[in-house]
Amino acid sequence: MENTHRLRIVIAKPGLDGHDRGAKVVARALRDAGMEVIYTGLHQTPEDVVEVAIQEDANAIGLSILSGAHNYLVGRVMEILKEKDAMEISVFCGGIIPDEDIKGLLDMGLIGVFGPGTPLTEIVDFVRSNVKSVGV
């Protein structure tokens, strides 16, 4: 079921990782597909990411993590969303994520995990199909 409202997606680079090319490429692909995208920039804390998503009335957060700290960063984002009663905001993740960690991330509440080389059309289609639009 495709969304009828324009989706608002926050793309975030939490943690100390300084490589944002992939996040910018995904942000542009989502924007070019008609979504409203808010890119937070580098070195964001999980608290900052959630605060931006709430302030921007985002439908989803896309985390880009290449640092190896995905289990901690995703877990913390999910904890904060729960604390802020904002679990309606979907979260997906991309980056260098070992296969053995994917199930644990999904169990934390992520709706999807994308590795290096995932076609942009696959990410766009996934977001369109799996992120709930809220409001008008």
ZAZA-246814 format. One record per atom (N, C-alpha, C, O): x, y, z. Coordinates in steps of 0.1 Angstrom, whole numbers, padded with zeros to 4 digits, always signed. Example, Ala and Ser with C-alpha at 12.3 -4.5 7.8 and 13.67 -1.06 7.14 Angstrom:
2
+0132-0057+0078+0123-0045+0078+0132-0033+0078+0142-0033+0085+0128-0022+0071+0137-0011+0071+0129+0000+0079+0134+0011+0080
This chain:
136
+0008-0012+0000+0000+0000+0000+0009+0012+0000+0017+0015+0009+0008+0021-0010+0016+0033-0011+0010+0044-0004-0003+0045-0003+0018+0052+0002+0013+0064+0010+0008+0075+0001+0013+0077-0010-0003+0081+0006-0009+0092-0002-0004+0106+0003-0005+0116-0004+0002+0106+0015+0008+0119+0020+0023+0118+0018+0029+0108+0017+0029+0130+0016+0043+0131+0014+0050+0127+0027+0048+0133+0038+0059+0118+0026+0067+0113+0037+0078+0122+0041+0084+0129+0033+0080+0124+0054+0091+0132+0060+0101+0122+0066+0097+0115+0076+0113+0123+0061+0123+0113+0065+0135+0121+0071+0140+0130+0064+0140+0117+0083+0152+0123+0088+0163+0113+0085+0162+0101+0088+0174+0117+0078+0186+0109+0076+0196+0114+0085+0200+0126+0086+0202+0105+0093+0211+0109+0104+0224+0101+0104+0224+0089+0101+0234+0107+0108+0247+0101+0110+0251+0101+0125+0258+0110+0129+0246+0092+0133+0249+0092+0147+0263+0087+0150+0269+0079+0142+0269+0092+0161+0282+0087+0165+0293+0094+0159+0292+0105+0154+0305+0088+0159+0317+0095+0156+0321+0093+0141+0331+0098+0137+0314+0084+0134+0317+0082+0120+0317+0095+0112+0307+0102+0113+0327+0097+0104+0327+0110+0096+0325+0108+0081+0328+0117+0074+0321+0096+0077+0318+0094+0063+0304+0094+0060+0296+0086+0064+0300+0105+0052+0285+0107+0050+0281+0106+0035+0270+0110+0032+0290+0102+0027+0286+0101+0012+0274+0093+0010+0264+0097+0003+0273+0081+0016+0262+0072+0015+0249+0078+0020+0239+0077+0014+0250+0084+0031+0238+0091+0037+0233+0102+0028+0221+0103+0026+0242+0109+0022+0238+0120+0013+0232+0114+0000+0222+0120-0005+0237+0103-0005+0232+0097-0017+0218+0092-0014+0209+0094-0023+0216+0085-0003+0202+0080+0001+0193+0092+0003+0181+0091-0002+0197+0102+0010+0189+0114+0012+0184+0120-0002+0172+0123-0003+0193+0121-0011+0190+0126-0024+0180+0117-0031+0170+0122-0038+0182+0104-0031+0173+0095-0038+0159+0096-0032+0149+0096-0040+0158+0097-0019+0145+0098-0013+0138+0111-0017+0126+0112-0019+0146+0122-0017+0141+0135-0020+0136+0135-0035+0125+0140-0038+0145+0129-0044+0141+0128-0058+0129+0120-0060+0122+0121-0071+0126+0111-0051+0114+0102-0052+0101+0109-0046+0091+0103-0045+0103+0122-0042+0091+0130-0038+0090+0131-0022+0080+0136-0018+0099+0125-0015+0098+0126+0000+0105+0139+0005+0114+0144-0002+0101+0143+0016+0108+0155+0022+0118+0149+0031+0116+0140+0040+0131+0153+0030+0142+0148+0037+0149+0158+0045+0152+0169+0040+0152+0155+0057+0159+0164+0066+0172+0156+0069+0172+0146+0076+0184+0162+0065+0197+0156+0068+0203+0163+0080+0204+0175+0080+0206+0155+0090+0211+0161+0103+0226+0165+0103+0230+0173+0111+0233+0159+0094+0248+0162+0094+0255+0151+0102+0249+0142+0108+0268+0153+0103+0277+0144+0110+0276+0145+0125+0273+0155+0130+0281+0134+0132+0283+0134+0146+0271+0138+0155+0273+0145+0165+0260+0132+0152+0248+0135+0160+0247+0125+0171+0251+0113+0170+0242+0129+0182+0239+0120+0193+0225+0113+0190+0217+0119+0183+0223+0102+0196+0209+0096+0194+0198+0105+0199+0188+0106+0194+0201+0113+0210+0192+0123+0215+0189+0133+0205+0177+0137+0203+0199+0138+0198+0197+0149+0188+0189+0143+0177+0180+0150+0172+0192+0131+0172+0184+0125+0161+0170+0124+0164+0161+0128+0156+0166+0119+0176+0152+0118+0180+0146+0131+0181+0134+0133+0177+0153+0141+0187+0147+0154+0189+0144+0161+0175+0133+0167+0173+0153+0159+0165+0150+0165+0152+0138+0158+0146+0129+0164+0140+0137+0145+0147+0126+0137+0141+0113+0142+0147+0103+0143+0140+0112+0144+0160+0100+0148+0167+0097+0162+0163+0085+0165+0159+0106+0171+0163+0104+0185+0159+0099+0187+0145+0091+0195+0141+0104+0178+0136+0101+0179+0122+0089+0170+0118+0086+0169+0106+0082+0165+0128+0071+0156+0125+0074+0145+0115+0067+0142+0106+0086+0139+0117+0091+0129+0107+0083+0116+0108+0078+0112+0119+0081+0109+0097+0075+0096+0097+0085+0085+0099+0082+0074+0104+0098+0089+0096+0109+0078+0098+0122+0085+0100+0124+0097+0096+0131+0077+0106+0145+0080+0107+0153+0070+0100+0151+0058+0102+0162+0074+0091+0172+0066+0085+0185+0068+0091+0191+0079+0089+0191+0058+0097+0204+0059+0104+0215+0054+0094+0213+0043+0089+0225+0061+0093+0237+0057+0085+0248+0054+0095+0253+0064+0101+0253+0042+0096+0263+0038+0106+0274+0030+0099+0271+0019+0095+0286+0035+0099+0297+0028+0094+0308+0025+0105+0318+0019+0102+0305+0029+0117+0315+0029+0127+0316+0016+0135+0326+0014+0143+0307+0007+0133+0306-0005+0141+0299-0004+0154+0297-0014+0161+0293+0008+0156+0286+0010+0169+0271+0009+0167+0263+0015+0174+0267+0002+0156+0253+0001+0153+0244-0005+0164+0233+0000+0166+0249-0015+0171+0240-0021+0182+0237-0010+0193+0226-0009+0197+0247-0003+0197+0245+0007+0207+0237+0019+0202+0227+0022+0208+0240+0024+0190+0234+0036+0185+0219+0033+0182+0210+0041+0185+0216+0022+0175+0202+0019+0172+0194+0016+0185+0183+0021+0187+0201+0009+0194+0194+0006+0207+0190+0019+0214+0180+0020+0220+0200+0028+0214+0197+0041+0221+0186+0049+0215+0178+0055+0221+0187+0050+0201+0176+0057+0194+0162+0051+0197+0153+0058+0200+0162+0038+0197+0149+0031+0200+0144+0034+0215+0132+0036+0217+0154+0034+0224+0150+0037+0238+0145+0051+0239+0135+0053+0246+0151+0060+0233+0147+0074+0234+0133+0076+0227+0125+0083+0233+0131+0070+0216+0118+0071+0210+0107+0066+0219+0096+0071+0220+0110+0055+0226+0100+0049+0235+0098+0059+0247+0087+0061+0251+0109+0064+0253+0108+0074+0264+0100+0086+0260+0092+0091+0268+0101+0090+0247+0094+0102+0243+0080+0099+0237+0074+0108+0232+0076+0087+0238+0063+0082+0233+0062+0086+0218+0052+0091+0214+0072+0082+0211+0073+0085+0197+0076+0073+0188+0082+0074+0178+0071+0062+0193+0073+0049+0186+0066+0048+0172+0068+0039+0165+0058+0058+0169+0051+0058+0156+0061+0062+0145+0059+0060+0133+0073+0067+0149+0084+0071+0140+0091+0058+0136+0098+0052+0145+0091+0054+0124+0098+0042+0119+0113+0044+0118+0117+0056+0116+0121+0034+0120+0135+0036+0119+0141+0025+0110+0138+0013+0112+0149+0029+0101+0157+0020+0093+0172+0024+0093+0175+0035+0097+0180+0014+0089+0194+0017+0091+0202+0012+0078+0198+0002+0072+0213+0018+0075+0221+0014+0065+0236+0016+0069+0239+0024+0078+0244+0008+0063+0258+0009+0066+0265-0005+0065+0260-0014+0060+0276-0005+0072+0284-0018+0073+0279-0025+0085+0284-0023+0096+0269-0034+0083+0263-0041+0094+0265-0056+0092+0261-0061+0081+0272-0063+0101+0275-0077+0099+0261-0085+0098+0252-0081+0106+0261-0095+0090+0248-0103+0088+0243-0108+0102+0231-0108+0104+0253-0112+0110+0248-0118+0123+0242-0107+0133+0236-0111+0143+0243-0095+0130+0237-0084+0138+0224-0080+0133+0216-0073+0141+0220-0083+0121+0207-0078+0115+0195-0082+0123+0187-0074+0126+0194-0095+0127+0182-0100+0134+0181-0092+0148+0170-0088+0151+0192-0090+0155+0191-0082+0167+0186-0068+0165+0179-0063+0173+0191-0062+0154+0186-0048+0151+0171-0048+0148+0164-0039+0152+0167-0058+0140+0153-0059+0137+0144-0061+0150+0133-0056+0152+0150-0069+0159+0143-0072+0172+0142-0060+0180+0133-0059+0188+0152-0050+0179+0151-0038+0186+0140-0029+0181+0136-0019+0188+0135-0032+0169+0124-0024+0163+0127-0017+0150+0118-0011+0144+0138-0020+0144+0141-0014+0131+0131-0021+0121+0128-0032+0122+0128-0013+0111+0119-0019+0100+0127-0025+0089+0122-0032+0081+0140-0021+0088+0148-0026+0077+0163-0022+0079+0166-0013+0086+0172-0030+0073+0186-0028+0074+0191-0030+0059+0188-0040+0052+0199-0020+0055+0205-0020+0041+0220-0020+0042+0226-0011+0048+0226-0029+0035+0241-0029+0034+0246-0022+0022+0239-0016+0014+0259-0021+0022+0266-0015+0010+0262-0021-0003+0260-0033-0004+0260-0012-0013+0256-0017-0026+0241-0019-0028+0237-0023-0039+0233-0017-0018+0218-0018-0020+0214-0008-0030+0217+0004-0029+0207-0013-0040+0202-0003-0051+0193+0007-0044+0184+0004-0036+0195+0020-0049+0187+0031-0043+0172+0028-0046+0164+0032-0037+0168+0023-0057+0154+0020-0060+0148+0010-0049+0137+0011-0046+0156+0001-0044+0152-0008-0034+0149-0001-0021+0139-0004-0014+0158+0008-0017+0156+0016-0005+0143+0025-0007+0135+0025+0002+0142+0032-0018+0130+0041-0020+0117+0033-0020+0108+0036-0013+0117+0021-0027+0105+0013-0027+0102+0008-0013+0090+0007-0009+0112+0004-0005+0110-0001+0008+0104+0010+0017+0094+0007+0024+0109+0022+0016+0104+0033+0025+0090+0036+0021+0081+0037+0030+0087+0037+0008+0073+0039+0004+0063+0029+0009+0052+0032+0013+0068+0016+0009+0059+0005+0012+0058+0003+0027+0048-0003+0032+0068+0007+0035+0068+0003+0049+0068+0014+0059+0066+0012+0071+0069+0027+0055+0068+0038+0064+0054+0043+0063+0048+0046+0053+0048+0045+0075+0034+0050+0076+0034+0065+0075+0042+0072+0082+0025+0070+0067+0023+0084+0067+0013+0088+0077+0003+0081+0080+0016+0099+0084+0007+0104+0094+0003+0118+0091+0011+0126+0087-0009+0121+0093-0014+0135+0091-0017+0138+0077-0018+0129+0069-0018+0151+0074-0022+0155+0061-0010+0160+0053-0011+0164+0042
